[in-house]
Structures are given as structure tokens and as C-alpha cells.
Amino acid sequence: MFEQILIGLTVVIYLGSAALAAAEVAYLSEVAGAVCVRLLQVGFAVHTVSIILRWVEVGRAPVAGMAETLSFLSWMLVLIFLLVRWRYQVGAAGLILVPGAFFLSAIGGAMYQAPQAVQAELMSPWLGVHVGLNLVAYAAFAVAFSMSLLYVVQEDILKKRYQGVRRLVLGLVVALGTGLGTYVGYLMADPTIFEDYTGHRVYGYSQGDWLLIGLGAGTGLVVSLIAGWAAARGAARPSFANRLPALYVLDQLSSRSIVLGFVLLGTGILSGALWAQSVWGSWWVWDPKEVWALVAWLFYGAYLVFRNLANWRGRYAAFLAIAGLFFIVLAFLGVNLFFPGRHDFN
């Protein structure tokens, strides 16, 4: 019960912090920014206590199920945002990262389950190493996404391409909102899980399940259209450029975040191969989660190659970093929607 109270309190604090982060940028309010940071620090401390309690209670790293991984990813997003804000004074990133942390923690809280027995293979130190590295990498890529999005918006405003800003912001909000709604619909559905002829677990969806998924996607689409329209109007104002960091700062932060994420994800994939060898007797089994994690890693590897060898800096690099987040979302959540495989531990 105490853990659930802490989780609920964390969600409420992150919601308030997201509102303050928006107020800071919208009104250039230093007071709102300072209160946002203090509130986030409190929420982060509460969140940390809830994670520690879970860790002690289950006797393993609390990253085995979807609710636990969403909570940890939310925690990591807040930590990285606080570090980036402290080091580089990039408060505008809170427009994206703080609401992201709120949504992840809220969905994780809604999926909360009391500690349950898990597969014996998960009671291993490799769990924290492998999943932890991947989740920190995902958080780093989320930072790169936010910096790159702000870069494109800032550049378009400075060049008075306001229509391009509106299209970009609206398109991204609708894509992310519709995806989030689809995932909520997936959580509401109750598919049958069975093994196919290869021994892999797959989902069997009924018409009712598809209806719930479609309803979630439709609701997410409608809500994100409204929110995206409002966000696009606000972002396309000439004065919004004064609220954003310099272009070179955004470009450098995005690049450094991707380097960090690339190294961590590669190490996470390697640790997973070592773990798989000890548990399954094979380094690589072409599980859907493995494949898409590798695809994401190769995509960011291509980003680094193009940036350093073909001199793709600025706008080109920013669009690659923006596109990369969708590979991460697919590897982290999309695969679990329809292709559970061996990595579905829910």
C-alpha cells in the first residue's frame, strides 16, 4: 500500500512539474522554472524511494515487467533532465521530457501489480545490467529527440518558416498521441497467448480486442489533434525563438546524447547475448525484441557515420535523431503489442 501511495504521489508531482515547465517557456517565468526544478527534485526523491522499496521486496532489479520498466524509464528521464538543465541551462527541454516522464509513470502506475513470482531466469544479476543499460540508452535517445525537435523548430522560426513548424509539431504530436492511445487500448484488451509451431508465444486477438485497440487509437488521434493544434500554434510564434537555446547548443546536446545512447545500447545488446548464452544456450535467437533493438542500434550507428564522415550536422542530423525515436518506441513497446516472443515477461 505504501508503495502505491508513493507511485500515485510521484505521478501527481510530475503532472504539476509538466505544467510548470510549460509555464516557464510560455511566459519566460524564472519563478515557474525554479519551482518546477524543486518540485521535480521532490518527485524524483519520492520515485526513488518507491523503486528501492520494490527492489527490496522482490529481491531483484525492478525491471522485469512492463509496469516496472515504465517506472524506471520515467525515473531515468527525470534524472537526465535535471542533470542537463543543471549543466547546460536548457529548461526548454522540459516541454518534452517532463510530460514524457509523467505519461510513463502514469501508465506504469495504472499497470501496477503486487510483487509476483517470475521466471527463474529473471532472478539473475544480468537482469539489472541488461535491462538497465537498455533503458538508460532509451532515455538518452529521448533527450536527443527533444533537443533535435527544438533545433528544427528554432531554425524554422529564425528563418520565418512558420508553416513548417506547425506541420512538424502537429505531425509529431499526432503520431505520438495516436501511438499512446493504441498502447492504452492494447492494455485494455485481453488477447489469448499461445505457442506457435516454433515454440514462440504469440497473441490471438478477438474482435472485441481489436475494437478496444481501435478505440484507443481513435481516442488518441482525436485528443492529439486538439493538443497538437494548440502546440503548433504556440510553437510557430516568432517570439518562441527567444525561449529556446542557441542552435549549436541543441545540436551538440543531441549528438552527445546519441553517442551515450549508442554505447549503452550496444553494451546492453552484448550483455543480453551473454545472458542468453548462459540461459538459452545461444548468443542470438532472432527474437523480435532482439531484432528491433539491433535495428535501432544500427540506425544510430548510421547517424554517427553520416554526422562525422558526411558532415551531416544541424538540420539533417536533427531529422535523423527525431526519426530514431520511433525505432526506439517500436523496439521498447511496439514489439510487445503483437510479437511477444521470449522477451515478453508480463
N, C-alpha and C positions, 0 to 999 in steps of 0.2 A: 504494500500500500504506500509506504514512504517513497519508494522508487517511482511509482506512478505520479505521486504528488510533485516530485521533483521534475519529472518529464513534462507534466502539464504546466508547471511554473516556467520552465525553460521555453516552451512554445509561446506562452504569453509575453515573456520578456523579449523574445526575438521578434515577435509581431510589433511590439512597441518600438523596438530598435529600428525595424524596417521603416516605420512611419517617420521616425526622427531623421533617418538617413535621407529620405526623400525630401523632408522639410529643409534639411541643411543645404541641399543642392538647389532646390526650387527657390528658396528665399535668401541664399547666401548667409545663413544664420550660423554664426560661430557657436552660439548657445546651444542650438539644436545638435550641432556636431559634437560638442563636448559632452552633452547629456547622452547622446547616442553611444559614444565610446564607453562612458561609465556604465550605462545600462547593459551594454554588450559584455563588459567585463564581469558584471554580476551574473548575467545569464550564462556566460561561459563557465564561471565557477560552479554554479548550480548544476549545469550539464555535466561537468567533470565529476562531481560527487555522484551523480546518478550512474555514470559509466563505471566508476570504481565500485560502487555497490553491486552492480550487475556482475562485474568481473569476479569479485569475491564470492558472490553467491553461486555462480555457475562453475567456478574453478577453471576457467579458460578465458581467452580473449573474447570479449563480447562482440564478435563479428561473424557469427555463424549463420544467422537468419537474416531475412530482408529487413525486419524492423531494427535489428541491431546494427546492420551495416549502414542503413539510412541515418540512424542516430550518430554513428561515428563520423560519417561523411559530413553531416551538418556541423558537428563539433570541430572538425578539421577546417571547414570553410571559415568559421568564425575565427579560429586561431590564426589562420593565414591572413585574413583581412585585417585583424588587429596588428599583426606584425608589419604588413605592407603599409597600413595607414601610419603607424608609428615611424617607420623608416623613411617612407617616401612622401608622406602627407597627401596621399591620393584618396581623399574622402569620397570622391565621386564613385569609386568602385563599390561603395556601399549600396548604390542604387540597384545593383545586380546581385552581389554576393550575400547581402544580409537578407533580402527576401528569399533568395535561394535556400539559405540556411533555415529560414522559418518554414518553408514548404517541406523540406526534407524532414525536419524534426516533427512537424505536424503529422505527416503521413506515417512516419515511424511510430509516433505516439498512438495514432489510430490503429496501427497494426500490432500494438503491444500484446505480448503473451507472457504469462508467467514462465519462469525457467522450466524447461523440459529436457528430457534425455535426448541426446543427439547421437549420431553415428559415432562409433568408436574411433574412426579415422580422424574425426574432428577434435578429439581430445589430444591434441598434439601441439607442441611449441610452434610447429610450422604454420598453424592457423593464423596466429597473430602476425608472423613475419610476412607470409604470402598475401593475405588479405589486407593487412595494414599498409604494406608498400603500395599495393594497387590503389587503395582508397586515397592515400596521400597524393599519389600521382594524379588521380581524378580531380582532386581539389586544386592541384597546381594547374591543370588544364582549364579548369573553370575560371581561375584567375586570369589566365591568358585570354580566354574568351571575353571576359568582361573588359580587359584593357584594350583588346582589339576592336570590340564593338564601340567603345568610347573613342578610339582613334578614328575610325571611319566617320562617326558622327561629327567629331571635331573638325576633321578635314573638310567634310562636305559643307559644314556651316561656314567655315572660313572662306570657302570658295563659292558660297551662296547657292549651293545645290540643295535647297530645302526640300524639294520633292523627293530627291534621292534618300534623304534622311527619313522622311515619312514612310517611304516604301520599305526601307531596311528595318526600321523599328517595328512597324506593323507586321511585316512578314515573320520576323523572329518571335515576336510575342505570340502570334497566332500559331506558329509551329510548336513552340514550347508549351503553350496553353492546351492545344489540342492533344499533344503527346501526354501531358499530365492528366488530362481528362480521360484519355484512353487507359492510362495505367490505373486510375481510380476505378474505372469500370471493370478492369481486369481483377482488381482486388475484391470487387463485389461479386464477381462470377464464381462459380463453383464447378470447374471442369473435372472430368474423370481422368485420373492418372493411370496409365497402364504402360507395359513394356512392349516395344515393337520387336520384330524378328531379330534385331541386332542386340537386344538386351538393354537398349536405352529407354528411359522413361519419356513418354510423350503425353500431351494433353488431348483429351477428347471433349470438344465444346458442343453443348446443346444449343438449340435455337434461343433458349432463354439466356444462356451465357453470352451469345453473340449480341443479343438485344441489349444487355447490360453494358457490354463493351461499347456498342454503338451509341448508347445513350450517354455514356461518359464522354466519348469523343465529341458528340454533338454539343453537349453542355460546355465542354472545354473550349470548343470552337466559338460558340456564341459569347461566352464570357471574355475570351481572349480578344475577340474582335472589338468589343467595347473598350477593354483595358488598353489594347494596342492602339486604338484610335486616339484615346486620350494621351497615351505616352508619346505617340508620334507627333501630335500637335505640340506638346511641351518641348520635345527634343528638337523640333525644327525651328524654334525661335532663334533669331540672331543672338540674343543675349545669353543663350545657353552655353555658347562657347566660352564665356567668361567664367563659367562654373567648372570647366574641365581643365585637367593638367595639360602641359605642353605636349605636342605630338611626339617629340623624341623621348620623353619620359614614358609615355604609354607604349611606344614601340619597344623600348628597352625592357620594360617590365614584362611585357608579353613574351618576348624572346627568352628572357631568363626563366620565366615560369615554365615555358615549354622545355627548355633544357633540363630543368629539375624534374619535370614530369616524365620526360623521355627516359632519363636514367632510372628513376624509381620504377616506372612501369616495366622497363626491361629487366630490372633486378627482380621485380615481382613475378614476371613470367618465368624467369630462371629458377626462382625458389619454388614455384609451382611445379616445374618439371622435376626438380629434385624430390619434392614431396610425392609426386605421382609415381616416381620410380620406386620409392620405398613402400608405397601403399598398393599401387595397382600393377607394379612390375613393368611399367612402360613410361618412358620420358614424355611421350606425346600420344594422345589418343584421338585427336581431331574432334574433341568435344566442341559444341558451338561456342561456349564461352571462351575456350582457348583460341579458337579461330578468330573471333572478332576482337579479342584483346590483341592478338598478333597484328591484325589488320590496322587497328588504331595505332599501335606502336610503329608500324611501317609508315603510316601516313605522316606521323610527326617526324619520323626519320627523314622522309622526303621534304618536309618543311625545312628542316635544318640544312639539308643538302642545297635546296633552292636558295635559301637565305644566304648561305656562306659561299657557294660556288657560282650561282647565277645572280647574286646580289639582289634577290627579291626582298626588298625592305619596304617599310611603310605600308602602303595600301594593299599590295599583293600579299605580303606576309600576314596582314591583318585578316584578310578574307580567308586565307588558309586556316588560321587559328580559329576563326568563327566556325568554319565548316568542320573542324576537327572535333568540336564538342558533340556533334551529332553521332560521330563514331563512338565516342565515349558513352553517351547515353544508350546507344544500341548495345554496346558491349556490357554495360552495367545492368540495364533494365530490360532493354528490348529483347535480348535473347531469352530471358526468363519468362517473357509473355507467352511464347509459343514453342520454344525449344529448350526445355529444362535440362536435359542431358544429365551428366554426372555432377554438374555444379549446382543443381537445384537442391538445396538443403532445407527448404522450407517445410 
